[in-house]
């Protein structure tokens, strides 16, 4: 198993309320030259947690951090004008907390961060580092 010291939270950068599937993200990532979906988990609008890339494989979600991290992505992140916005549904908020707690139990030394902590992006459109500091 890979050594994990980071759990990185992302958003799909899609408009609020627009459903996105694992197959959609897989296709988008393949179009960018990746060998499949880069995230290990995708959280749907209804809070369902879908598996993505196998956890034992390095992700393709955060340049320079993939080898030692787990990528968690929620569907959404943009308002109707395509501007960054925290669009998490109540179900997504709950599912994120539950998944992050589970991952922290599995990888107790892993820090939880947002993609924006490592890239000049708004992703995940909220301050994940601050929000999940006490998990």
ChimeraX attribute file (.defattr): number of C-alpha atoms within 10 A of each C-alpha:
attribute: neighborCount
match mode: 1-to-1
recipient: residues
	/A:1	6
	/A:2	11
	/A:3	12
	/A:4	18
	/A:5	18
	/A:6	21
	/A:7	23
	/A:8	28
	/A:9	29
	/A:10	27
	/A:11	25
	/A:12	17
	/A:13	22
	/A:14	20
	/A:15	20
	/A:16	19
	/A:17	18
	/A:18	11
	/A:19	13
	/A:20	18
	/A:21	14
	/A:22	20
	/A:23	12
	/A:24	12
	/A:25	19
	/A:26	19
	/A:27	16
	/A:28	15
	/A:29	18
	/A:30	14
	/A:31	11
	/A:32	10
	/A:33	9
	/A:34	15
	/A:35	14
	/A:36	20
	/A:37	24
	/A:38	26
	/A:39	28
	/A:40	22
	/A:41	22
	/A:42	27
	/A:43	27
	/A:44	24
	/A:45	23
	/A:46	15
	/A:47	19
	/A:48	14
	/A:49	19
	/A:50	15
	/A:51	15
	/A:52	21
	/A:53	22
	/A:54	14
	/A:55	16
	/A:56	12
	/A:57	16
	/A:58	20
	/A:59	25
	/A:60	22
	/A:61	23
	/A:62	21
	/A:63	11
	/A:64	10
	/A:65	19
	/A:66	20
	/A:67	18
	/A:68	16
	/A:69	26
	/A:70	31
	/A:71	26
	/A:72	26
	/A:73	27
	/A:74	28
	/A:75	30
	/A:76	29
	/A:77	25
	/A:78	24
	/A:79	16
	/A:80	11
	/A:81	8
	/A:82	12
	/A:83	14
	/A:84	21
	/A:85	20
	/A:86	17
	/A:87	24
	/A:88	26
	/A:89	18
	/A:90	12
	/A:91	14
	/A:92	21
	/A:93	15
	/A:94	13
	/A:95	19
	/A:96	23
	/A:97	14
	/A:98	14
	/A:99	15
	/A:100	19
	/A:101	15
	/A:102	13
	/A:103	15
	/A:104	18
	/A:105	12
	/A:106	11
	/A:107	15
	/A:108	12
	/A:109	12
	/A:110	19
	/A:111	17
	/A:112	24
	/A:113	21
	/A:114	28
	/A:115	28
	/A:116	20
	/A:117	16
	/A:118	14
	/A:119	11
	/A:120	8
	/A:121	12
	/A:122	19
	/A:123	25
	/A:124	29
	/A:125	23
	/A:126	20
	/A:127	17
	/A:128	19
	/A:129	17
	/A:130	11
	/A:131	13
	/A:132	16
	/A:133	10
	/A:134	7
	/A:135	13
